[in-house]
């Protein structure tokens, strides 16, 4: 059975931060080191991978940023958009 690929649009929004630019750069570093296919734009990052990979990445971002910043993460998941199905 082929891997089931999903796409994810994610926005990391620092709410109370000493340095919000550094927080966003740290999140982008975690994403770039994940090995997942991704594209960034002004408001969000689009990720493509398996459900397990994407959910693990979101968990990793929460773990790494939890003590550094107060934040909101907005996530949209799709099994049709950008998934080559």
C-alpha positions as CSV (number, residue, x, y, z in Angstrom):
1,X,0.0,0.0,0.0
2,X,1.3,3.4,-0.9
3,X,2.0,6.0,1.8
4,X,-1.0,8.3,2.3
5,X,0.2,11.8,1.7
6,X,-1.5,14.9,3.1
7,X,-0.8,18.6,2.9
8,X,-0.8,21.0,5.8
9,X,-0.9,24.8,5.9
10,X,0.6,26.0,9.2
11,X,1.0,29.4,10.7
12,X,3.1,29.9,13.8
13,X,2.0,33.2,15.5
14,X,4.1,34.5,18.5
15,X,1.8,36.3,20.9
16,X,4.0,37.2,23.8
17,X,7.7,37.0,22.8
18,X,10.9,38.8,23.6
19,X,12.0,38.4,19.9
20,X,9.2,37.2,17.6
21,X,11.5,37.2,14.5
22,X,13.8,34.8,16.2
23,X,10.9,32.6,17.3
24,X,9.6,32.3,13.7
25,X,13.2,31.6,12.5
26,X,13.5,28.8,15.0
27,X,10.3,27.3,13.9
28,X,11.4,27.5,10.2
29,X,14.7,25.8,11.2
30,X,12.8,22.9,12.8
31,X,10.7,22.6,9.6
32,X,13.7,22.7,7.3
33,X,15.5,20.0,9.4
34,X,12.4,17.7,9.2
35,X,13.1,16.5,5.7
36,X,9.6,17.2,4.7
37,X,8.7,19.1,1.5
38,X,7.7,22.6,2.4
39,X,7.1,26.1,0.9
40,X,7.0,29.3,2.9
41,X,5.0,32.5,2.1
42,X,4.3,35.7,4.0
43,X,1.6,34.2,6.3
44,X,2.1,30.4,6.4
45,X,4.1,27.4,5.5
46,X,2.8,24.6,3.3
47,X,4.0,21.1,4.2
48,X,3.6,17.8,2.4
49,X,4.2,14.4,4.0
50,X,2.4,11.5,5.7
51,X,-0.1,12.2,8.4
52,X,2.4,10.7,11.0
53,X,5.3,12.9,9.8
54,X,3.3,16.1,9.8
55,X,1.7,15.5,13.2
56,X,5.1,14.6,14.6
57,X,6.5,17.8,13.3
58,X,3.8,19.9,14.8
59,X,4.4,18.2,18.1
60,X,8.1,18.9,17.8
61,X,7.5,22.6,17.2
62,X,5.3,22.8,20.2
63,X,7.9,21.0,22.4
64,X,10.7,23.2,21.2
65,X,8.9,26.5,21.5
66,X,6.7,25.9,24.6
67,X,9.1,27.5,27.1
68,X,10.4,30.2,24.8
69,X,7.3,32.0,23.7
70,X,3.5,32.2,24.0
71,X,2.1,31.3,20.7
72,X,-0.8,30.2,18.6
73,X,-0.4,27.6,15.8
74,X,-3.1,27.6,13.1
75,X,-3.2,24.3,11.1
76,X,-5.2,23.2,8.1
77,X,-4.9,19.6,6.9
78,X,-6.0,18.2,3.6
79,X,-5.9,14.8,1.9
80,X,-6.8,16.3,-1.5
81,X,-5.1,19.7,-1.9
82,X,-1.5,19.4,-3.1
83,X,-1.4,15.6,-2.5
84,X,-1.2,14.4,-6.1
85,X,-4.2,12.1,-5.6
